[in-house]
Amino acid sequence: MVDLTILTVLVGKDRPGLIAKLTRALANQGVNIEELDQTVMRGVFVIALLLKPPRGTSFEQLKSKLEKEAESLGLNAVVYDVESKGWIDE
C-alpha cells in the first residue's frame, strides 16, 4: 500500500481545547502531524493539517475517522489526498 499524505481543513466556532482534543485523537490513531497552521477569524476557528497516517491506512478509512472526530468537536472537515492529486512538493 502506498504512503498517504492527507490535508484536512477543519472549521467551526472557536472554543478552548479544540487543538488539544484534535491532536490527541490523531495521536491515538498513530497519525503524524507533519505541518499545522491555524487561525481564529472573528470567533471562527480554522485549522489546516498535513497528516501522515500509519502505513496501511486507506484514504477512505482516515477520511471517515477525521469527519467523525470533527463532527464530535462541532467542526466541519474537508479531507484531501494531496499525493494522488499531485499537489504536494517533497
PDB file as gemmi writes it, atoms N, CA and C in Angstrom:
CRYST1    1.000    1.000    1.000  90.00  90.00  90.00 P 1                      
ATOM      1  N   MET A   1       0.847  -1.187   0.000  1.00  0.00           N  
ATOM      2  CA  MET A   1       0.000   0.000   0.000  1.00  0.00           C  
ATOM      3  C   MET A   1       0.889   1.246   0.000  1.00  0.00           C  
ATOM      4  N   VAL A   2       0.491   2.253  -0.723  1.00  0.00           N  
ATOM      5  CA  VAL A   2       1.245   3.494  -0.861  1.00  0.00           C  
ATOM      6  C   VAL A   2       1.094   4.349   0.395  1.00  0.00           C  
ATOM      7  N   ASP A   3       2.187   5.048   0.764  1.00  0.00           N  
ATOM      8  CA  ASP A   3       2.092   6.007   1.865  1.00  0.00           C  
ATOM      9  C   ASP A   3       1.167   7.140   1.458  1.00  0.00           C  
ATOM     10  N   LEU A   4       0.354   7.588   2.380  1.00  0.00           N  
ATOM     11  CA  LEU A   4      -0.574   8.689   2.135  1.00  0.00           C  
ATOM     12  C   LEU A   4      -0.059   9.970   2.761  1.00  0.00           C  
ATOM     13  N   THR A   5      -0.359  11.079   2.125  1.00  0.00           N  
ATOM     14  CA  THR A   5      -0.239  12.390   2.754  1.00  0.00           C  
ATOM     15  C   THR A   5      -1.610  13.028   2.618  1.00  0.00           C  
ATOM     16  N   ILE A   6      -2.180  13.389   3.748  1.00  0.00           N  
ATOM     17  CA  ILE A   6      -3.550  13.899   3.802  1.00  0.00           C  
ATOM     18  C   ILE A   6      -3.534  15.352   4.253  1.00  0.00           C  
ATOM     19  N   LEU A   7      -4.313  16.176   3.576  1.00  0.00           N  
ATOM     20  CA  LEU A   7      -4.550  17.543   4.027  1.00  0.00           C  
ATOM     21  C   LEU A   7      -5.991  17.607   4.498  1.00  0.00           C  
ATOM     22  N   THR A   8      -6.172  18.052   5.722  1.00  0.00           N  
ATOM     23  CA  THR A   8      -7.532  18.252   6.214  1.00  0.00           C  
ATOM     24  C   THR A   8      -7.674  19.679   6.716  1.00  0.00           C  
ATOM     25  N   VAL A   9      -8.790  20.282   6.394  1.00  0.00           N  
ATOM     26  CA  VAL A   9      -9.115  21.634   6.846  1.00  0.00           C  
ATOM     27  C   VAL A   9     -10.391  21.522   7.672  1.00  0.00           C  
ATOM     28  N   LEU A  10     -10.314  22.033   8.901  1.00  0.00           N  
ATOM     29  CA  LEU A  10     -11.452  21.970   9.817  1.00  0.00           C  
ATOM     30  C   LEU A  10     -11.850  23.385  10.204  1.00  0.00           C  
ATOM     31  N   VAL A  11     -13.158  23.617  10.259  1.00  0.00           N  
ATOM     32  CA  VAL A  11     -13.691  24.951  10.531  1.00  0.00           C  
ATOM     33  C   VAL A  11     -14.864  24.829  11.495  1.00  0.00           C  
ATOM     34  N   GLY A  12     -14.936  25.774  12.430  1.00  0.00           N  
ATOM     35  CA  GLY A  12     -16.065  25.804  13.351  1.00  0.00           C  
ATOM     36  C   GLY A  12     -15.912  26.918  14.361  1.00  0.00           C  
ATOM     37  N   LYS A  13     -16.820  26.982  15.293  1.00  0.00           N  
ATOM     38  CA  LYS A  13     -16.781  28.009  16.336  1.00  0.00           C  
ATOM     39  C   LYS A  13     -15.600  27.747  17.255  1.00  0.00           C  
ATOM     40  N   ASP A  14     -14.823  28.786  17.522  1.00  0.00           N  
ATOM     41  CA  ASP A  14     -13.657  28.653  18.394  1.00  0.00           C  
ATOM     42  C   ASP A  14     -14.085  28.446  19.840  1.00  0.00           C  
ATOM     43  N   ARG A  15     -13.324  27.612  20.529  1.00  0.00           N  
ATOM     44  CA  ARG A  15     -13.501  27.434  21.968  1.00  0.00           C  
ATOM     45  C   ARG A  15     -12.236  26.773  22.515  1.00  0.00           C  
ATOM     46  N   PRO A  16     -12.012  26.894  23.804  1.00  0.00           N  
ATOM     47  CA  PRO A  16     -10.804  26.328  24.399  1.00  0.00           C  
ATOM     48  C   PRO A  16     -10.727  24.808  24.222  1.00  0.00           C  
ATOM     49  N   GLY A  17      -9.517  24.327  23.975  1.00  0.00           N  
ATOM     50  CA  GLY A  17      -9.262  22.894  23.941  1.00  0.00           C  
ATOM     51  C   GLY A  17      -9.416  22.201  22.609  1.00  0.00           C  
ATOM     52  N   LEU A  18      -9.806  22.913  21.555  1.00  0.00           N  
ATOM     53  CA  LEU A  18     -10.023  22.254  20.266  1.00  0.00           C  
ATOM     54  C   LEU A  18      -8.750  21.604  19.732  1.00  0.00           C  
ATOM     55  N   ILE A  19      -7.647  22.339  19.740  1.00  0.00           N  
ATOM     56  CA  ILE A  19      -6.404  21.789  19.198  1.00  0.00           C  
ATOM     57  C   ILE A  19      -5.951  20.597  20.035  1.00  0.00           C  
ATOM     58  N   ALA A  20      -6.043  20.705  21.344  1.00  0.00           N  
ATOM     59  CA  ALA A  20      -5.634  19.598  22.219  1.00  0.00           C  
ATOM     60  C   ALA A  20      -6.460  18.345  21.937  1.00  0.00           C  
ATOM     61  N   LYS A  21      -7.764  18.493  21.826  1.00  0.00           N  
ATOM     62  CA  LYS A  21      -8.632  17.332  21.582  1.00  0.00           C  
ATOM     63  C   LYS A  21      -8.360  16.722  20.212  1.00  0.00           C  
ATOM     64  N   LEU A  22      -8.196  17.575  19.218  1.00  0.00           N  
ATOM     65  CA  LEU A  22      -7.963  17.102  17.860  1.00  0.00           C  
ATOM     66  C   LEU A  22      -6.622  16.379  17.745  1.00  0.00           C  
ATOM     67  N   THR A  23      -5.565  16.990  18.259  1.00  0.00           N  
ATOM     68  CA  THR A  23      -4.242  16.373  18.145  1.00  0.00           C  
ATOM     69  C   THR A  23      -4.155  15.091  18.976  1.00  0.00           C  
ATOM     70  N   ARG A  24      -4.824  15.042  20.110  1.00  0.00           N  
ATOM     71  CA  ARG A  24      -4.849  13.815  20.921  1.00  0.00           C  
ATOM     72  C   ARG A  24      -5.533  12.689  20.147  1.00  0.00           C  
ATOM     73  N   ALA A  25      -6.644  13.002  19.499  1.00  0.00           N  
ATOM     74  CA  ALA A  25      -7.362  11.986  18.719  1.00  0.00           C  
ATOM     75  C   ALA A  25      -6.495  11.464  17.575  1.00  0.00           C  
ATOM     76  N   LEU A  26      -5.761  12.355  16.920  1.00  0.00           N  
ATOM     77  CA  LEU A  26      -4.870  11.930  15.836  1.00  0.00           C  
ATOM     78  C   LEU A  26      -3.743  11.053  16.374  1.00  0.00           C  
ATOM     79  N   ALA A  27      -3.133  11.472  17.466  1.00  0.00           N  
ATOM     80  CA  ALA A  27      -2.039  10.701  18.069  1.00  0.00           C  
ATOM     81  C   ALA A  27      -2.514   9.315  18.489  1.00  0.00           C  
ATOM     82  N   ASN A  28      -3.714   9.226  19.029  1.00  0.00           N  
ATOM     83  CA  ASN A  28      -4.258   7.936  19.458  1.00  0.00           C  
ATOM     84  C   ASN A  28      -4.444   6.970  18.295  1.00  0.00           C  
ATOM     85  N   GLN A  29      -4.551   7.503  17.072  1.00  0.00           N  
ATOM     86  CA  GLN A  29      -4.694   6.667  15.880  1.00  0.00           C  
ATOM     87  C   GLN A  29      -3.361   6.468  15.165  1.00  0.00           C  
ATOM     88  N   GLY A  30      -2.281   6.990  15.748  1.00  0.00           N  
ATOM     89  CA  GLY A  30      -0.957   6.825  15.152  1.00  0.00           C  
ATOM     90  C   GLY A  30      -0.689   7.740  13.980  1.00  0.00           C  
ATOM     91  N   VAL A  31      -1.485   8.786  13.840  1.00  0.00           N  
ATOM     92  CA  VAL A  31      -1.325   9.733  12.735  1.00  0.00           C  
ATOM     93  C   VAL A  31      -0.292  10.786  13.127  1.00  0.00           C  
ATOM     94  N   ASN A  32       0.685  11.017  12.244  1.00  0.00           N  
ATOM     95  CA  ASN A  32       1.710  12.026  12.476  1.00  0.00           C  
ATOM     96  C   ASN A  32       1.282  13.352  11.844  1.00  0.00           C  
ATOM     97  N   ILE A  33       1.399  14.434  12.602  1.00  0.00           N  
ATOM     98  CA  ILE A  33       1.117  15.771  12.073  1.00  0.00           C  
ATOM     99  C   ILE A  33       2.422  16.321  11.514  1.00  0.00           C  
ATOM    100  N   GLU A  34       2.489  16.478  10.186  1.00  0.00           N  
ATOM    101  CA  GLU A  34       3.702  16.970   9.541  1.00  0.00           C  
ATOM    102  C   GLU A  34       3.751  18.492   9.531  1.00  0.00           C  
ATOM    103  N   GLU A  35       2.610  19.116   9.313  1.00  0.00           N  
ATOM    104  CA  GLU A  35       2.518  20.579   9.340  1.00  0.00           C  
ATOM    105  C   GLU A  35       1.141  20.959   9.859  1.00  0.00           C  
ATOM    106  N   LEU A  36       1.077  22.126  10.493  1.00  0.00           N  
ATOM    107  CA  LEU A  36      -0.178  22.605  11.065  1.00  0.00           C  
ATOM    108  C   LEU A  36      -0.182  24.119  10.971  1.00  0.00           C  
ATOM    109  N   ASP A  37      -1.296  24.665  10.555  1.00  0.00           N  
ATOM    110  CA  ASP A  37      -1.482  26.113  10.544  1.00  0.00           C  
ATOM    111  C   ASP A  37      -2.901  26.372  11.021  1.00  0.00           C  
ATOM    112  N   GLN A  38      -3.054  27.335  11.923  1.00  0.00           N  
ATOM    113  CA  GLN A  38      -4.391  27.629  12.438  1.00  0.00           C  
ATOM    114  C   GLN A  38      -4.537  29.119  12.680  1.00  0.00           C  
ATOM    115  N   THR A  39      -5.786  29.541  12.646  1.00  0.00           N  
ATOM    116  CA  THR A  39      -6.108  30.933  12.931  1.00  0.00           C  
ATOM    117  C   THR A  39      -7.528  30.994  13.481  1.00  0.00           C  
ATOM    118  N   VAL A  40      -7.839  32.109  14.074  1.00  0.00           N  
ATOM    119  CA  VAL A  40      -9.204  32.393  14.507  1.00  0.00           C  
ATOM    120  C   VAL A  40      -9.591  33.718  13.872  1.00  0.00           C  
ATOM    121  N   MET A  41     -10.695  33.714  13.139  1.00  0.00           N  
ATOM    122  CA  MET A  41     -11.181  34.915  12.464  1.00  0.00           C  
ATOM    123  C   MET A  41     -12.571  35.235  12.985  1.00  0.00           C  
ATOM    124  N   ARG A  42     -12.657  36.293  13.800  1.00  0.00           N  
ATOM    125  CA  ARG A  42     -13.939  36.720  14.374  1.00  0.00           C  
ATOM    126  C   ARG A  42     -14.688  35.566  15.038  1.00  0.00           C  
ATOM    127  N   GLY A  43     -13.946  34.782  15.784  1.00  0.00           N  
ATOM    128  CA  GLY A  43     -14.546  33.678  16.515  1.00  0.00           C  
ATOM    129  C   GLY A  43     -14.676  32.380  15.741  1.00  0.00           C  
ATOM    130  N   VAL A  44     -14.246  32.389  14.478  1.00  0.00           N  
ATOM    131  CA  VAL A  44     -14.289  31.175  13.662  1.00  0.00           C  
ATOM    132  C   VAL A  44     -12.903  30.527  13.691  1.00  0.00           C  
ATOM    133  N   PHE A  45     -12.842  29.299  14.178  1.00  0.00           N  
ATOM    134  CA  PHE A  45     -11.609  28.523  14.263  1.00  0.00           C  
ATOM    135  C   PHE A  45     -11.361  27.842  12.925  1.00  0.00           C  
ATOM    136  N   VAL A  46     -10.146  28.000  12.389  1.00  0.00           N  
ATOM    137  CA  VAL A  46      -9.758  27.362  11.133  1.00  0.00           C  
ATOM    138  C   VAL A  46      -8.404  26.696  11.353  1.00  0.00           C  
ATOM    139  N   ILE A  47      -8.314  25.425  11.017  1.00  0.00           N  
ATOM    140  CA  ILE A  47      -7.041  24.715  11.143  1.00  0.00           C  
ATOM    141  C   ILE A  47      -6.826  23.859   9.898  1.00  0.00           C  
ATOM    142  N   ALA A  48      -5.604  23.877   9.396  1.00  0.00           N  
ATOM    143  CA  ALA A  48      -5.201  23.025   8.282  1.00  0.00           C  
ATOM    144  C   ALA A  48      -4.065  22.141   8.773  1.00  0.00           C  
ATOM    145  N   LEU A  49      -4.184  20.855   8.534  1.00  0.00           N  
ATOM    146  CA  LEU A  49      -3.177  19.899   8.986  1.00  0.00           C  
ATOM    147  C   LEU A  49      -2.730  19.023   7.827  1.00  0.00           C  
ATOM    148  N   LEU A  50      -1.416  18.872   7.683  1.00  0.00           N  
ATOM    149  CA  LEU A  50      -0.840  17.932   6.735  1.00  0.00           C  
ATOM    150  C   LEU A  50      -0.469  16.694   7.541  1.00  0.00           C  
ATOM    151  N   LEU A  51      -1.081  15.570   7.210  1.00  0.00           N  
ATOM    152  CA  LEU A  51      -1.011  14.372   8.043  1.00  0.00           C  
ATOM    153  C   LEU A  51      -0.401  13.185   7.312  1.00  0.00           C  
ATOM    154  N   LYS A  52       0.314  12.358   8.062  1.00  0.00           N  
ATOM    155  CA  LYS A  52       0.820  11.072   7.576  1.00  0.00           C  
ATOM    156  C   LYS A  52       0.213   9.986   8.461  1.00  0.00           C  
ATOM    157  N   PRO A  53      -0.743   9.233   7.945  1.00  0.00           N  
ATOM    158  CA  PRO A  53      -1.325   8.143   8.731  1.00  0.00           C  
ATOM    159  C   PRO A  53      -0.379   6.941   8.755  1.00  0.00           C  
ATOM    160  N   PRO A  54      -0.642   5.989   9.640  1.00  0.00           N  
ATOM    161  CA  PRO A  54       0.183   4.780   9.678  1.00  0.00           C  
ATOM    162  C   PRO A  54       0.127   4.041   8.337  1.00  0.00           C  
ATOM    163  N   ARG A  55       1.236   3.403   7.999  1.00  0.00           N  
ATOM    164  CA  ARG A  55       1.289   2.610   6.761  1.00  0.00           C  
ATOM    165  C   ARG A  55       0.150   1.589   6.779  1.00  0.00           C  
ATOM    166  N   GLY A  56      -0.498   1.447   5.640  1.00  0.00           N  
ATOM    167  CA  GLY A  56      -1.601   0.500   5.537  1.00  0.00           C  
ATOM    168  C   GLY A  56      -2.970   1.119   5.743  1.00  0.00           C  
ATOM    169  N   THR A  57      -3.010   2.388   6.158  1.00  0.00           N  
ATOM    170  CA  THR A  57      -4.286   3.084   6.335  1.00  0.00           C  
ATOM    171  C   THR A  57      -4.767   3.573   4.976  1.00  0.00           C  
ATOM    172  N   SER A  58      -6.000   3.306   4.635  1.00  0.00           N  
ATOM    173  CA  SER A  58      -6.532   3.794   3.361  1.00  0.00           C  
ATOM    174  C   SER A  58      -7.044   5.223   3.527  1.00  0.00           C  
ATOM    175  N   PHE A  59      -7.103   5.930   2.406  1.00  0.00           N  
ATOM    176  CA  PHE A  59      -7.627   7.292   2.419  1.00  0.00           C  
ATOM    177  C   PHE A  59      -9.048   7.302   2.967  1.00  0.00           C  
ATOM    178  N   GLU A  60      -9.886   6.394   2.501  1.00  0.00           N  
ATOM    179  CA  GLU A  60     -11.290   6.371   2.924  1.00  0.00           C  
ATOM    180  C   GLU A  60     -11.426   6.092   4.418  1.00  0.00           C  
ATOM    181  N   GLN A  61     -10.576   5.200   4.958  1.00  0.00           N  
ATOM    182  CA  GLN A  61     -10.603   4.925   6.404  1.00  0.00           C  
ATOM    183  C   GLN A  61     -10.313   6.192   7.194  1.00  0.00           C  
ATOM    184  N   LEU A  62      -9.219   6.869   6.816  1.00  0.00           N  
ATOM    185  CA  LEU A  62      -8.818   8.059   7.563  1.00  0.00           C  
ATOM    186  C   LEU A  62      -9.824   9.186   7.370  1.00  0.00           C  
ATOM    187  N   LYS A  63     -10.315   9.362   6.155  1.00  0.00           N  
ATOM    188  CA  LYS A  63     -11.305  10.409   5.879  1.00  0.00           C  
ATOM    189  C   LYS A  63     -12.531  10.220   6.774  1.00  0.00           C  
ATOM    190  N   SER A  64     -13.019   8.996   6.856  1.00  0.00           N  
ATOM    191  CA  SER A  64     -14.189   8.708   7.686  1.00  0.00           C  
ATOM    192  C   SER A  64     -13.915   9.018   9.157  1.00  0.00           C  
ATOM    193  N   LYS A  65     -12.759   8.604   9.658  1.00  0.00           N  
ATOM    194  CA  LYS A  65     -12.407   8.870  11.054  1.00  0.00           C  
ATOM    195  C   LYS A  65     -12.270  10.366  11.322  1.00  0.00           C  
ATOM    196  N   LEU A  66     -11.637  11.083  10.399  1.00  0.00           N  
ATOM    197  CA  LEU A  66     -11.469  12.528  10.577  1.00  0.00           C  
ATOM    198  C   LEU A  66     -12.814  13.246  10.583  1.00  0.00           C  
ATOM    199  N   GLU A  67     -13.695  12.864   9.678  1.00  0.00           N  
ATOM    200  CA  GLU A  67     -15.011  13.505   9.621  1.00  0.00           C  
ATOM    201  C   GLU A  67     -15.817  13.235  10.890  1.00  0.00           C  
ATOM    202  N   LYS A  68     -15.747  12.018  11.411  1.00  0.00           N  
ATOM    203  CA  LYS A  68     -16.461  11.691  12.653  1.00  0.00           C  
ATOM    204  C   LYS A  68     -15.886  12.463  13.835  1.00  0.00           C  
ATOM    205  N   GLU A  69     -14.559  12.542  13.916  1.00  0.00           N  
ATOM    206  CA  GLU A  69     -13.918  13.280  15.007  1.00  0.00           C  
ATOM    207  C   GLU A  69     -14.272  14.761  14.915  1.00  0.00           C  
ATOM    208  N   ALA A  70     -14.242  15.321  13.705  1.00  0.00           N  
ATOM    209  CA  ALA A  70     -14.597  16.729  13.518  1.00  0.00           C  
ATOM    210  C   ALA A  70     -16.031  16.980  13.972  1.00  0.00           C  
ATOM    211  N   GLU A  71     -16.926  16.109  13.569  1.00  0.00           N  
ATOM    212  CA  GLU A  71     -18.336  16.260  13.956  1.00  0.00           C  
ATOM    213  C   GLU A  71     -18.494  16.219  15.474  1.00  0.00           C  
ATOM    214  N   SER A  72     -17.761  15.328  16.133  1.00  0.00           N  
ATOM    215  CA  SER A  72     -17.863  15.228  17.593  1.00  0.00           C  
ATOM    216  C   SER A  72     -17.354  16.491  18.284  1.00  0.00           C  
ATOM    217  N   LEU A  73     -16.499  17.257  17.595  1.00  0.00           N  
ATOM    218  CA  LEU A  73     -15.968  18.511  18.135  1.00  0.00           C  
ATOM    219  C   LEU A  73     -16.747  19.734  17.645  1.00  0.00           C  
ATOM    220  N   GLY A  74     -17.799  19.505  16.857  1.00  0.00           N  
ATOM    221  CA  GLY A  74     -18.588  20.614  16.330  1.00  0.00           C  
ATOM    222  C   GLY A  74     -17.905  21.342  15.188  1.00  0.00           C  
ATOM    223  N   LEU A  75     -17.045  20.621  14.454  1.00  0.00           N  
ATOM    224  CA  LEU A  75     -16.308  21.219  13.339  1.00  0.00           C  
ATOM    225  C   LEU A  75     -16.736  20.582  12.024  1.00  0.00           C  
ATOM    226  N   ASN A  76     -16.572  21.332  10.943  1.00  0.00           N  
ATOM    227  CA  ASN A  76     -16.757  20.797   9.596  1.00  0.00           C  
ATOM    228  C   ASN A  76     -15.378  20.459   9.049  1.00  0.00           C  
ATOM    229  N   ALA A  77     -15.261  19.338   8.344  1.00  0.00           N  
ATOM    230  CA  ALA A  77     -13.969  18.898   7.823  1.00  0.00           C  
ATOM    231  C   ALA A  77     -14.038  18.667   6.324  1.00  0.00           C  
ATOM    232  N   VAL A  78     -12.962  19.051   5.647  1.00  0.00           N  
ATOM    233  CA  VAL A  78     -12.740  18.700   4.253  1.00  0.00           C  
ATOM    234  C   VAL A  78     -11.402  17.976   4.229  1.00  0.00           C  
ATOM    235  N   VAL A  79     -11.356  16.818   3.568  1.00  0.00           N  
ATOM    236  CA  VAL A  79     -10.170  15.970   3.598  1.00  0.00           C  
ATOM    237  C   VAL A  79      -9.723  15.689   2.167  1.00  0.00           C  
ATOM    238  N   TYR A  80      -8.438  15.896   1.906  1.00  0.00           N  
ATOM    239  CA  TYR A  80      -7.872  15.700   0.571  1.00  0.00           C  
ATOM    240  C   TYR A  80      -6.704  14.721   0.631  1.00  0.00           C  
ATOM    241  N   ASP A  81      -6.579  13.861  -0.374  1.00  0.00           N  
ATOM    242  CA  ASP A  81      -5.387  13.039  -0.573  1.00  0.00           C  
ATOM    243  C   ASP A  81      -4.475  13.830  -1.506  1.00  0.00           C  
ATOM    244  N   VAL A  82      -3.570  14.608  -0.935  1.00  0.00           N  
ATOM    245  CA  VAL A  82      -2.757  15.526  -1.735  1.00  0.00           C  
ATOM    246  C   VAL A  82      -1.715  14.807  -2.578  1.00  0.00           C  
ATOM    247  N   GLU A  83      -1.339  13.589  -2.208  1.00  0.00           N  
ATOM    248  CA  GLU A  83      -0.401  12.804  -3.025  1.00  0.00           C  
ATOM    249  C   GLU A  83      -1.045  12.468  -4.369  1.00  0.00           C  
ATOM    250  N   SER A  84      -2.248  11.903  -4.334  1.00  0.00           N  
ATOM    251  CA  SER A  84      -2.888  11.471  -5.578  1.00  0.00           C  
ATOM    252  C   SER A  84      -3.276  12.649  -6.463  1.00  0.00           C  
ATOM    253  N   LYS A  85      -3.493  13.811  -5.859  1.00  0.00           N  
ATOM    254  CA  LYS A  85      -3.826  14.999  -6.638  1.00  0.00           C  
ATOM    255  C   LYS A  85      -2.583  15.679  -7.207  1.00  0.00           C  
ATOM    256  N   GLY A  86      -1.398  15.271  -6.737  1.00  0.00           N  
ATOM    257  CA  GLY A  86      -0.158  15.874  -7.220  1.00  0.00           C  
ATOM    258  C   GLY A  86       0.053  17.289  -6.713  1.00  0.00           C  
ATOM    259  N   TRP A  87      -0.557  17.627  -5.591  1.00  0.00           N  
ATOM    260  CA  TRP A  87      -0.479  18.990  -5.060  1.00  0.00           C  
ATOM    261  C   TRP A  87       0.752  19.242  -4.214  1.00  0.00           C  
ATOM    262  N   ILE A  88       1.411  18.187  -3.752  1.00  0.00           N  
ATOM    263  CA  ILE A  88       2.438  18.357  -2.727  1.00  0.00           C  
ATOM    264  C   ILE A  88       3.843  18.335  -3.329  1.00  0.00           C  
ATOM    265  N   ASP A  89       4.687  19.219  -2.828  1.00  0.00           N  
ATOM    266  CA  ASP A  89       6.107  19.233  -3.179  1.00  0.00           C  
ATOM    267  C   ASP A  89       6.857  18.529  -2.068  1.00  0.00           C  
ATOM    268  N   GLU A  90       7.759  17.675  -2.418  1.00  0.00           N  
ATOM    269  CA  GLU A  90       8.562  16.978  -1.390  1.00  0.00           C  
ATOM    270  C   GLU A  90       9.756  17.809  -1.015  1.00  0.00           C  
TER     271      GLU A  90                                                      
END                                                                             
